Amino acid sequence: MRAVLLDTAPLVLFIVGNLDPGRIGGRRLEAFNADVLDYLNEAVARFPRHVSVPNVLTEASNHIGAGNQQLAKGAAEALGYYIDSFVDEIYRPSDEVVAGGYYRSVGLSDAAILDCLRHDMTVITADHELYARVHEKGGSAINLFHRMTPR
């Protein structure tokens, strides 16, 4: 059964954009538009399973914020619900991820994604480097920037 892994920026877009589309194009979502959110929603709906790594979930939580600092009202709760209800978390200790060879060129979160990459996963990202590395490993990835349409 195929699974999707949303990288940090697409995960923030997915949570915040669906709660408050008016936030798209603003803080933390500057690079996106409503068409990209529509495409992301369509892409995510095609996958029966969601997986993630703690590094991505932590980064997304930091970007979304909490309390009065949330990007959109209810965003922290929505992320928590998404994690609790839909995500199968794949954990790799950071020392193993760092030793895996990708860390120095892509950072910890992307290295963790690459370390846990499996044939039945598709990574959705807005990061050209991660997209390329997933394909180098023979994996499946979607780069949201390939879907951008001028507004």
Secondary structure, 3 states (H helix, E strand, C coil): CCEEEECHHHHHHHHHHHHCHHHCCCCCCCCCCHHHHHHHHHHHHCCCEEEECHHHHHHHHHHHCCHHHCCCCCHHHHHHHHHHHHEEECCCCHHHHHHCCCHHHHCHHHHHHHHHCCCCEEEEECCHHHHHHHHHCCCEEEEHHHHCCCC
